[in-house]
Amino acid sequence: MTADTKPVMLECRDLTRVYSEGPQDVTVLDGLDLQVHAGERVAVVGSSGSGKTTLLNLLGGLDHPSRGSVTIADQPLTKLNDAAMGRFRNRYIGFVYQFHHLLAEFTACENAALPLIVRGQKRREAEKRAMAILEQVGMGPRGKHKPGELSGGERQRVAIARALITDPSLMLMDEPTGNLDQTTAGNILGLMDELARTSACAFVIVTHDTSLAAHQDRVLRLDGGRLLTS
């Protein structure tokens, strides 16, 4: 089954974001249309300030569009209030950032388990699931270590495990290898390739890393507020 015959996991129509700066309006995103299918990996590249992070924030429901719509797993985000959006995000969306944003006082296992604990799952069950995911990303032996005891690549693997633990329909990744050395970035890239092969999750990856972008199914360039085929 090819990517375009699989179900549409993410769809944007006329997605627009305008910010008011003093007396002027600044259009960061201007009428974007995008479809990403289940299991498809799409890289978004562009210069600094082109709106890549704004796009991810809109896709993840962290910001509201000035116009247009975002639909994930057949759910239009504009129809969700803040509380419902939080529940939807916890169930359907995984986030991985350039900086891992792990909680320093918690172990790798506890950090990875947090989304399930927030959902209301019992701590012991959540941590059992977290250890299984940490094994999947090669971090099982480090599950009891705190972030300060882990390398940059190890912390990023824990962040990926935390994003995967809810079996999301959409993974949003903002420069996931941008803060890593070449060898570690290559390991993370291999992990992402494996996850894409074994999961129906759709991936949208914002990056400046040309090697990371080249490994994805499609590369789009954000320029002048619009998405162009790169």
Accessible surface in RSA format (square Angstrom, percent):
REM  Atomic radii and reference values for relative SASA: ProtOr
REM  Chains: A
REM  Algorithm: Lee & Richards
REM  Probe-radius: 1.40
REM  Slices: 20
REM RES _ NUM      All-atoms   Total-Side   Main-Chain    Non-polar    All polar
REM                ABS   REL    ABS   REL    ABS   REL    ABS   REL    ABS   REL
RES MET A   1   175.38  90.8  95.58  63.3  79.80 190.0 100.62  85.5  74.76  99.1
RES THR A   2    88.00  62.6  80.55  81.7   7.45  17.8  83.48 112.1   4.53   6.8
RES ALA A   3    38.71  35.6  30.18  46.6   8.53  19.4  30.89  43.5   7.82  20.7
RES ASP A   4   106.53  74.6  85.15  84.8  21.38  50.6  33.92  79.8  72.61  72.4
RES THR A   5    89.57  63.7  59.92  60.7  29.65  70.7  66.30  89.1  23.27  35.2
RES LYS A   6    69.17  33.7  63.17  38.8   6.00  14.3  20.36  18.3  48.82  52.0
RES PRO A   7    93.00  67.8  80.43  73.3  12.57  45.7  92.49  76.4   0.51   3.2
RES VAL A   8    53.53  35.2  37.95  34.4  15.59  37.6  37.95  33.0  15.59  42.3
RES MET A   9    28.63  14.8  27.63  18.3   1.00   2.4  25.61  21.8   3.02   4.0
RES LEU A  10     0.18   0.1   0.00   0.0   0.18   0.5   0.18   0.1   0.00   0.0
RES GLU A  11    37.26  21.4  36.24  27.4   1.03   2.4   4.47   8.7  32.79  26.8
RES CYS A  12     1.86   1.4   0.55   0.6   1.31   3.1   0.18   0.5   1.67   1.8
RES ARG A  13   143.55  60.3 142.94  72.9   0.61   1.4  46.28  63.2  97.27  59.0
RES ASP A  14    56.61  39.7  55.93  55.7   0.68   1.6  26.30  61.9  30.31  30.2
RES LEU A  15     0.06   0.0   0.06   0.0   0.00   0.0   0.06   0.0   0.00   0.0
RES THR A  16     2.81   2.0   2.81   2.9   0.00   0.0   2.81   3.8   0.00   0.0
RES ARG A  17    44.26  18.6  44.26  22.6   0.00   0.0   0.26   0.3  44.01  26.7
RES VAL A  18    43.72  28.8  34.48  31.2   9.24  22.3  34.48  30.0   9.24  25.0
RES TYR A  19    71.52  33.4  69.46  39.5   2.06   5.4  60.18  45.2  11.34  14.0
RES SER A  20    90.42  76.4  59.43  79.3  30.99  71.4  31.73  67.6  58.70  82.2
RES GLU A  21   109.27  62.7  96.08  72.7  13.19  31.4  36.42  70.4  72.85  59.5
RES GLY A  22    70.86  87.4   0.00   N/A  70.86  87.4  37.63 103.3  33.23  74.4
RES PRO A  23   143.45 104.6  98.18  89.5  45.28 164.6 112.13  92.6  31.33 194.7
RES GLN A  24   126.95  71.0 123.00  89.9   3.95   9.4  31.01  66.0  95.93  72.8
RES ASP A  25   102.38  71.7  72.78  72.4  29.60  70.0  17.85  42.0  84.53  84.3
RES VAL A  26    58.24  38.3  55.01  49.8   3.23   7.8  58.24  50.6   0.00   0.0
RES THR A  27    69.48  49.4  43.78  44.4  25.70  61.3  21.45  28.8  48.03  72.6
RES VAL A  28    30.09  19.8  23.09  20.9   7.00  16.9  27.66  24.0   2.43   6.6
RES LEU A  29     0.00   0.0   0.00   0.0   0.00   0.0   0.00   0.0   0.00   0.0
RES ASP A  30    47.24  33.1  47.24  47.0   0.00   0.0   2.16   5.1  45.08  45.0
RES GLY A  31    16.11  19.9   0.00   N/A  16.11  19.9   5.33  14.6  10.78  24.1
RES LEU A  32     4.44   2.5   0.80   0.6   3.64   9.1   4.44   3.1   0.00   0.0
RES ASP A  33    99.40  69.6  78.30  77.9  21.10  49.9  31.64  74.5  67.75  67.6
RES LEU A  34    11.36   6.3   3.95   2.8   7.41  18.6   9.18   6.4   2.17   5.8
RES GLN A  35    75.43  42.2  69.13  50.5   6.30  15.0  22.24  47.3  53.19  40.3
RES VAL A  36     0.00   0.0   0.00   0.0   0.00   0.0   0.00   0.0   0.00   0.0
RES HIS A  37    22.96  12.5  22.96  16.0   0.00   0.0  13.35  13.8   9.61  11.2
RES ALA A  38     6.55   6.0   6.28   9.7   0.27   0.6   6.37   9.0   0.18   0.5
RES GLY A  39    14.27  17.6   0.00   N/A  14.27  17.6   2.88   7.9  11.39  25.5
RES GLU A  40    10.08   5.8   9.12   6.9   0.97   2.3   0.98   1.9   9.10   7.4
RES ARG A  41    37.49  15.7  37.49  19.1   0.00   0.0   1.78   2.4  35.71  21.6
RES VAL A  42     0.00   0.0   0.00   0.0   0.00   0.0   0.00   0.0   0.00   0.0
RES ALA A  43     0.00   0.0   0.00   0.0   0.00   0.0   0.00   0.0   0.00   0.0
RES VAL A  44     0.00   0.0   0.00   0.0   0.00   0.0   0.00   0.0   0.00   0.0
RES VAL A  45    28.60  18.8  28.60  25.9   0.00   0.0  28.60  24.8   0.00   0.0
RES GLY A  46    13.07  16.1   0.00   N/A  13.07  16.1   9.04  24.8   4.03   9.0
RES SER A  47    81.06  68.5  66.61  88.9  14.45  33.3  52.05 110.8  29.01  40.6
RES SER A  48    97.45  82.3  70.55  94.2  26.89  62.0  45.99  97.9  51.45  72.1
RES GLY A  49    82.33 101.5   0.00   N/A  82.33 101.5  42.71 117.2  39.63  88.7
RES SER A  50    17.33  14.6   3.68   4.9  13.65  31.4  14.63  31.2   2.70   3.8
RES GLY A  51     8.22  10.1   0.00   N/A   8.22  10.1   6.41  17.6   1.81   4.1
RES LYS A  52    14.36   7.0  12.22   7.5   2.14   5.1   5.35   4.8   9.01   9.6
RES THR A  53    72.18  51.3  69.82  70.8   2.35   5.6  49.06  65.9  23.12  34.9
RES THR A  54    20.35  14.5  18.28  18.5   2.07   4.9   1.04   1.4  19.31  29.2
RES LEU A  55     0.45   0.3   0.45   0.3   0.00   0.0   0.45   0.3   0.00   0.0
RES LEU A  56    10.68   5.9  10.43   7.5   0.25   0.6  10.68   7.5   0.00   0.0
RES ASN A  57    47.56  32.8  47.43  45.8   0.13   0.3   0.84   2.0  46.71  45.2
RES LEU A  58     1.83   1.0   0.00   0.0   1.83   4.6   0.00   0.0   1.83   4.9
RES LEU A  59     0.00   0.0   0.00   0.0   0.00   0.0   0.00   0.0   0.00   0.0
RES GLY A  60     0.00   0.0   0.00   N/A   0.00   0.0   0.00   0.0   0.00   0.0
RES GLY A  61    11.20  13.8   0.00   N/A  11.20  13.8   4.78  13.1   6.43  14.4
RES LEU A  62    89.89  50.1  53.25  38.1  36.64  92.1  58.10  40.8  31.80  85.6
RES ASP A  63    29.22  20.5  24.11  24.0   5.11  12.1  10.82  25.5  18.39  18.3
RES HIS A  64   123.57  67.5 120.97  84.1   2.60   6.7  79.01  81.4  44.57  51.9
RES PRO A  65    31.55  23.0  13.11  11.9  18.45  67.1  13.11  10.8  18.45 114.6
RES SER A  66    60.96  51.5  19.18  25.6  41.78  96.2  26.28  56.0  34.68  48.6
RES ARG A  67   124.58  52.3 116.48  59.4   8.10  19.3  65.06  88.9  59.52  36.1
RES GLY A  68    28.35  35.0   0.00   N/A  28.35  35.0  11.35  31.1  17.00  38.1
RES SER A  69    35.07  29.6  35.05  46.8   0.02   0.1  23.46  50.0  11.61  16.3
RES VAL A  70     2.81   1.9   2.42   2.2   0.39   0.9   2.42   2.1   0.39   1.1
RES THR A  71    33.74  24.0  32.73  33.2   1.01   2.4  19.03  25.6  14.71  22.2
RES ILE A  72     0.00   0.0   0.00   0.0   0.00   0.0   0.00   0.0   0.00   0.0
RES ALA A  73    33.31  30.6  11.92  18.4  21.39  48.7  17.31  24.4  15.99  42.4
RES ASP A  74   132.30  92.7 106.72 106.2  25.58  60.5  31.55  74.2 100.75 100.5
RES GLN A  75    49.35  27.6  48.64  35.5   0.72   1.7   7.33  15.6  42.02  31.9
RES PRO A  76    37.58  27.4  37.58  34.3   0.00   0.0  37.58  31.0   0.00   0.0
RES LEU A  77    16.11   9.0  10.69   7.6   5.42  13.6  10.86   7.6   5.24  14.1
RES THR A  78    87.95  62.6  51.98  52.7  35.97  85.7  46.25  62.1  41.70  63.0
RES LYS A  79   160.39  78.2 123.97  76.1  36.42  86.7  80.45  72.4  79.94  85.2
RES LEU A  80    38.42  21.4  21.99  15.7  16.44  41.3  23.67  16.6  14.76  39.7
RES ASN A  81   103.65  71.5  88.95  86.0  14.70  35.4  44.24 106.5  59.41  57.4
RES ASP A  82   116.03  81.3 102.86 102.4  13.17  31.1  39.90  93.9  76.13  75.9
RES ALA A  83    63.75  58.6  46.61  71.9  17.14  39.0  58.57  82.5   5.18  13.7
RES ALA A  84    20.19  18.6  17.82  27.5   2.37   5.4  18.09  25.5   2.10   5.6
RES MET A  85    12.18   6.3  12.18   8.1   0.00   0.0   9.55   8.1   2.63   3.5
RES GLY A  86    29.47  36.3   0.00   N/A  29.47  36.3  22.52  61.8   6.95  15.6
RES ARG A  87   160.73  67.5 149.69  76.3  11.03  26.3  78.33 107.0  82.40  49.9
RES PHE A  88    19.95  10.0  14.67   9.1   5.28  13.7  19.42  11.8   0.53   1.5
RES ARG A  89    54.62  22.9  54.09  27.6   0.54   1.3  19.47  26.6  35.15  21.3
RES ASN A  90    30.88  21.3  20.27  19.6  10.60  25.5  20.50  49.3  10.38  10.0
RES ARG A  91    94.78  39.8  94.78  48.3   0.00   0.0  28.43  38.9  66.35  40.2
RES TYR A  92    67.98  31.7  67.98  38.7   0.00   0.0  23.08  17.3  44.90  55.4
RES ILE A  93     8.42   4.8   0.00   0.0   8.42  20.3   0.00   0.0   8.42  22.9
RES GLY A  94     1.72   2.1   0.00   N/A   1.72   2.1   1.72   4.7   0.00   0.0
RES PHE A  95    34.96  17.5  27.08  16.8   7.87  20.5  27.08  16.4   7.87  22.5
RES VAL A  96     0.98   0.6   0.00   0.0   0.98   2.4   0.29   0.3   0.69   1.9
RES TYR A  97    71.03  33.2  69.84  39.7   1.20   3.1  55.77  41.9  15.26  18.8
RES GLN A  98    55.63  31.1  48.90  35.7   6.73  16.0   6.55  14.0  49.08  37.2
RES PHE A  99   113.76  56.9 112.00  69.4   1.76   4.6 113.33  68.7   0.43   1.2
RES HIS A 100    50.64  27.7  48.85  34.0   1.80   4.6  33.29  34.3  17.35  20.2
RES HIS A 101   113.51  62.0  94.10  65.4  19.41  49.6  67.97  70.1  45.54  53.0
RES LEU A 102    16.33   9.1   0.00   0.0  16.33  41.0   0.00   0.0  16.33  43.9
RES LEU A 103    75.83  42.2  74.63  53.4   1.21   3.0  75.83  53.3   0.00   0.0
RES ALA A 104    72.93  67.1  62.81  96.9  10.12  23.0  63.16  88.9   9.77  25.9
RES GLU A 105   107.31  61.6  92.80  70.2  14.51  34.5  53.35 103.2  53.95  44.1
RES PHE A 106    60.21  30.1  60.21  37.3   0.00   0.0  60.21  36.5   0.00   0.0
RES THR A 107    21.57  15.3  21.57  21.9   0.00   0.0  20.22  27.2   1.35   2.0
RES ALA A 108     0.07   0.1   0.00   0.0   0.07   0.2   0.07   0.1   0.00   0.0
RES CYS A 109     0.80   0.6   0.80   0.9   0.00   0.0   0.22   0.6   0.58   0.6
RES GLU A 110    40.08  23.0  40.03  30.3   0.05   0.1   4.66   9.0  35.41  28.9
RES ASN A 111     0.00   0.0   0.00   0.0   0.00   0.0   0.00   0.0   0.00   0.0
RES ALA A 112     0.00   0.0   0.00   0.0   0.00   0.0   0.00   0.0   0.00   0.0
RES ALA A 113     0.00   0.0   0.00   0.0   0.00   0.0   0.00   0.0   0.00   0.0
RES LEU A 114    41.18  22.9  41.18  29.5   0.00   0.0  41.18  28.9   0.00   0.0
RES PRO A 115    25.48  18.6  21.78  19.9   3.70  13.5  25.41  21.0   0.08   0.5
RES LEU A 116     8.10   4.5   8.10   5.8   0.00   0.0   8.10   5.7   0.00   0.0
RES ILE A 117    49.51  28.2  39.77  29.6   9.74  23.5  39.77  28.6   9.74  26.4
RES VAL A 118   115.08  75.7  84.45  76.5  30.63  73.8  92.40  80.3  22.68  61.5
RES ARG A 119   107.61  45.2  73.90  37.7  33.71  80.3  50.39  68.9  57.22  34.7
RES GLY A 120    62.52  77.1   0.00   N/A  62.52  77.1  32.90  90.3  29.61  66.3
RES GLN A 121    61.59  34.4  45.54  33.3  16.05  38.2  20.82  44.3  40.77  30.9
RES LYS A 122   153.87  75.1 145.65  89.4   8.22  19.6  96.10  86.5  57.76  61.5
RES ARG A 123   125.50  52.7 117.78  60.0   7.72  18.4  55.62  76.0  69.88  42.4
RES ARG A 124   209.06  87.8 199.20 101.5   9.86  23.5  80.03 109.4 129.03  78.2
RES GLU A 125    90.10  51.7  85.36  64.6   4.74  11.3  33.33  64.5  56.77  46.3
RES ALA A 126     0.00   0.0   0.00   0.0   0.00   0.0   0.00   0.0   0.00   0.0
RES GLU A 127    34.06  19.6  33.61  25.4   0.46   1.1   7.96  15.4  26.11  21.3
RES LYS A 128   163.45  79.7 152.91  93.8  10.53  25.1 102.34  92.1  61.10  65.1
RES ARG A 129    78.14  32.8  73.19  37.3   4.95  11.8  32.63  44.6  45.51  27.6
RES ALA A 130     0.00   0.0   0.00   0.0   0.00   0.0   0.00   0.0   0.00   0.0
RES MET A 131    53.93  27.9  53.88  35.7   0.05   0.1  53.93  45.9   0.00   0.0
RES ALA A 132    56.11  51.6  40.93  63.2  15.17  34.5  48.29  68.0   7.82  20.7
RES ILE A 133     6.92   3.9   6.92   5.2   0.01   0.0   6.92   5.0   0.00   0.0
RES LEU A 134     0.00   0.0   0.00   0.0   0.00   0.0   0.00   0.0   0.00   0.0
RES GLU A 135   108.21  62.1  92.76  70.2  15.45  36.8  35.90  69.4  72.31  59.0
RES GLN A 136    86.57  48.4  62.03  45.3  24.54  58.4  34.81  74.1  51.76  39.3
RES VAL A 137     0.81   0.5   0.00   0.0   0.81   2.0   0.81   0.7   0.00   0.0
RES GLY A 138    54.01  66.6   0.00   N/A  54.01  66.6  30.33  83.2  23.68  53.0
RES MET A 139     3.08   1.6   3.08   2.0   0.00   0.0   0.00   0.0   3.08   4.1
RES GLY A 140     6.21   7.7   0.00   N/A   6.21   7.7   0.53   1.5   5.68  12.7
RES PRO A 141   115.11  83.9  82.31  75.0  32.80 119.2  95.89  79.2  19.22 119.5
RES ARG A 142    68.12  28.6  68.12  34.7   0.00   0.0  23.98  32.8  44.14  26.8
RES GLY A 143     1.26   1.6   0.00   N/A   1.26   1.6   0.30   0.8   0.96   2.2
RES LYS A 144   141.50  69.0 125.07  76.7  16.43  39.1  93.13  83.8  48.37  51.5
RES HIS A 145    55.82  30.5  54.99  38.2   0.83   2.1  34.04  35.1  21.78  25.3
RES LYS A 146    93.96  45.8  93.96  57.7   0.00   0.0  47.02  42.3  46.94  50.0
RES PRO A 147     6.61   4.8   6.39   5.8   0.22   0.8   6.61   5.5   0.00   0.0
RES GLY A 148    76.37  94.2   0.00   N/A  76.37  94.2  41.44 113.7  34.93  78.2
RES GLU A 149   104.25  59.9  82.89  62.7  21.36  50.9  41.65  80.6  62.59  51.1
RES LEU A 150     7.84   4.4   0.01   0.0   7.83  19.7   1.76   1.2   6.08  16.4
RES SER A 151    63.72  53.8  50.28  67.1  13.44  31.0  51.91 110.5  11.80  16.5
RES GLY A 152    29.80  36.8   0.00   N/A  29.80  36.8  17.87  49.0  11.93  26.7
RES GLY A 153     7.15   8.8   0.00   N/A   7.15   8.8   4.01  11.0   3.14   7.0
RES GLU A 154    43.61  25.0  42.85  32.4   0.76   1.8  13.66  26.4  29.95  24.5
RES ARG A 155    60.19  25.3  60.19  30.7   0.00   0.0   4.24   5.8  55.96  33.9
RES GLN A 156     3.80   2.1   3.65   2.7   0.15   0.4   2.63   5.6   1.17   0.9
RES ARG A 157    48.30  20.3  48.30  24.6   0.00   0.0   6.46   8.8  41.84  25.4
RES VAL A 158     0.00   0.0   0.00   0.0   0.00   0.0   0.00   0.0   0.00   0.0
RES ALA A 159     0.44   0.4   0.44   0.7   0.00   0.0   0.44   0.6   0.00   0.0
RES ILE A 160     0.09   0.1   0.09   0.1   0.00   0.0   0.09   0.1   0.00   0.0
RES ALA A 161     0.00   0.0   0.00   0.0   0.00   0.0   0.00   0.0   0.00   0.0
RES ARG A 162    38.99  16.4  37.42  19.1   1.57   3.7  14.26  19.5  24.74  15.0
RES ALA A 163     6.97   6.4   0.00   0.0   6.97  15.8   6.19   8.7   0.77   2.1
RES LEU A 164    16.69   9.3  15.27  10.9   1.42   3.6  15.27  10.7   1.42   3.8
RES ILE A 165     3.35   1.9   0.00   0.0   3.35   8.1   0.00   0.0   3.35   9.1
RES THR A 166     9.59   6.8   4.15   4.2   5.44  13.0   4.13   5.5   5.47   8.3
RES ASP A 167    92.18  64.6  79.05  78.7  13.13  31.0  29.15  68.6  63.02  62.9
RES PRO A 168     9.09   6.6   1.99   1.8   7.10  25.8   1.99   1.6   7.10  44.2
RES SER A 169    18.07  15.3  13.96  18.6   4.11   9.5   4.14   8.8  13.93  19.5
RES LEU A 170     0.00   0.0   0.00   0.0   0.00   0.0   0.00   0.0   0.00   0.0
RES MET A 171     0.27   0.1   0.27   0.2   0.00   0.0   0.27   0.2   0.00   0.0
RES LEU A 172     1.75   1.0   0.32   0.2   1.44   3.6   0.32   0.2   1.44   3.9
RES MET A 173     0.84   0.4   0.84   0.6   0.00   0.0   0.84   0.7   0.00   0.0
RES ASP A 174    23.01  16.1  22.82  22.7   0.19   0.5   3.36   7.9  19.65  19.6
RES GLU A 175    20.62  11.8  20.37  15.4   0.25   0.6  16.52  32.0   4.10   3.3
RES PRO A 176     0.27   0.2   0.00   0.0   0.27   1.0   0.00   0.0   0.27   1.7
RES THR A 177     7.05   5.0   1.43   1.4   5.63  13.4   0.72   1.0   6.34   9.6
RES GLY A 178    44.39  54.7   0.00   N/A  44.39  54.7  15.88  43.6  28.51  63.9
RES ASN A 179    86.52  59.7  62.61  60.5  23.91  57.6   6.14  14.8  80.38  77.7
RES LEU A 180    31.73  17.7   8.69   6.2  23.04  57.9  13.17   9.3  18.56  49.9
RES ASP A 181    90.79  63.6  74.56  74.2  16.23  38.4  50.52 118.9  40.26  40.2
RES GLN A 182   166.25  93.0 149.41 109.2  16.84  40.1  57.98 123.4 108.26  82.1
RES THR A 183   102.92  73.2  92.45  93.7  10.47  25.0  64.43  86.5  38.49  58.2
RES THR A 184    27.36  19.5  27.27  27.7   0.09   0.2   8.32  11.2  19.04  28.8
RES ALA A 185    13.81  12.7  12.67  19.6   1.14   2.6  13.13  18.5   0.68   1.8
RES GLY A 186    38.48  47.4   0.00   N/A  38.48  47.4  28.84  79.1   9.64  21.6
RES ASN A 187    77.17  53.2  68.57  66.3   8.60  20.7  10.00  24.1  67.17  64.9
RES ILE A 188     0.06   0.0   0.06   0.0   0.00   0.0   0.06   0.0   0.00   0.0
RES LEU A 189    21.64  12.1  21.64  15.5   0.00   0.0  21.64  15.2   0.00   0.0
RES GLY A 190    37.14  45.8   0.00   N/A  37.14  45.8  31.75  87.1   5.40  12.1
RES LEU A 191    11.01   6.1   5.83   4.2   5.18  13.0   9.09   6.4   1.92   5.2
RES MET A 192     2.52   1.3   2.44   1.6   0.08   0.2   2.44   2.1   0.08   0.1
RES ASP A 193    25.93  18.2  25.04  24.9   0.89   2.1   9.68  22.8  16.25  16.2
RES GLU A 194    79.47  45.6  79.47  60.1   0.00   0.0  14.18  27.4  65.29  53.3
RES LEU A 195     4.46   2.5   4.46   3.2   0.00   0.0   4.46   3.1   0.00   0.0
RES ALA A 196    11.44  10.5   4.08   6.3   7.36  16.7   4.11   5.8   7.33  19.4
RES ARG A 197   178.35  74.9 139.53  71.1  38.82  92.4  74.54 101.9 103.81  62.9
RES THR A 198   100.74  71.7  60.66  61.5  40.08  95.5  66.39  89.2  34.35  51.9
RES SER A 199    40.82  34.5  24.91  33.2  15.91  36.6  22.34  47.6  18.47  25.9
RES ALA A 200    70.29  64.6  56.27  86.8  14.02  31.9  61.81  87.0   8.48  22.5
RES CYS A 201     4.61   3.5   1.60   1.8   3.01   7.1   2.53   6.4   2.07   2.2
RES ALA A 202     0.00   0.0   0.00   0.0   0.00   0.0   0.00   0.0   0.00   0.0
RES PHE A 203     1.32   0.7   1.32   0.8   0.00   0.0   1.32   0.8   0.00   0.0
RES VAL A 204     0.00   0.0   0.00   0.0   0.00   0.0   0.00   0.0   0.00   0.0
RES ILE A 205     0.17   0.1   0.17   0.1   0.00   0.0   0.17   0.1   0.00   0.0
RES VAL A 206     1.30   0.9   1.30   1.2   0.00   0.0   1.30   1.1   0.00   0.0
RES THR A 207     0.65   0.5   0.63   0.6   0.02   0.0   0.00   0.0   0.65   1.0
RES HIS A 208   103.07  56.3  80.69  56.1  22.38  57.3  73.64  75.9  29.43  34.3
RES ASP A 209    43.52  30.5  33.88  33.7   9.64  22.8  19.55  46.0  23.97  23.9
RES THR A 210   114.72  81.6 106.65 108.1   8.06  19.2  78.69 105.7  36.03  54.5
RES SER A 211    62.99  53.2  55.38  73.9   7.61  17.5  46.59  99.2  16.40  23.0
RES LEU A 212     1.41   0.8   1.33   1.0   0.08   0.2   1.41   1.0   0.00   0.0
RES ALA A 213     5.66   5.2   5.66   8.7   0.00   0.0   5.66   8.0   0.00   0.0
RES ALA A 214    78.95  72.6  46.82  72.3  32.13  73.1  54.17  76.3  24.78  65.7
RES HIS A 215    84.58  46.2  71.65  49.8  12.93  33.1  50.53  52.1  34.05  39.6
RES GLN A 216    14.66   8.2   0.80   0.6  13.86  33.0   0.07   0.2  14.59  11.1
RES ASP A 217    77.34  54.2  43.11  42.9  34.23  80.9  19.37  45.6  57.97  57.8
RES ARG A 218    83.64  35.1  78.09  39.8   5.54  13.2  54.18  74.0  29.46  17.9
RES VAL A 219    40.26  26.5  32.36  29.3   7.91  19.1  32.36  28.1   7.91  21.4
RES LEU A 220    13.95   7.8  13.95  10.0   0.00   0.0  13.95   9.8   0.00   0.0
RES ARG A 221    91.99  38.6  91.99  46.9   0.00   0.0  31.95  43.7  60.04  36.4
RES LEU A 222     2.53   1.4   0.00   0.0   2.53   6.4   0.00   0.0   2.53   6.8
RES ASP A 223    73.62  51.6  66.61  66.3   7.01  16.6   7.11  16.7  66.52  66.3
RES GLY A 224    70.94  87.5   0.00   N/A  70.94  87.5  45.60 125.1  25.35  56.8
RES GLY A 225     5.48   6.8   0.00   N/A   5.48   6.8   1.01   2.8   4.47  10.0
RES ARG A 226   119.39  50.1 119.39  60.9   0.00   0.0  36.46  49.8  82.93  50.3
RES LEU A 227    31.28  17.4   6.24   4.5  25.03  62.9   6.31   4.4  24.97  67.2
RES LEU A 228    70.70  39.4  66.97  47.9   3.73   9.4  70.70  49.7   0.00   0.0
RES THR A 229   119.77  85.2  93.76  95.1  26.01  62.0  62.38  83.8  57.38  86.7
RES SER A 230    80.50  68.0  25.30  33.8  55.20 127.2  27.39  58.3  53.10  74.4
END  Absolute sums over single chains surface
CHAIN  1 A    11072.7       8642.0       2430.7       5792.5       5280.3
END  Absolute sums over all chains
TOTAL         11072.7       8642.0       2430.7       5792.5       5280.3
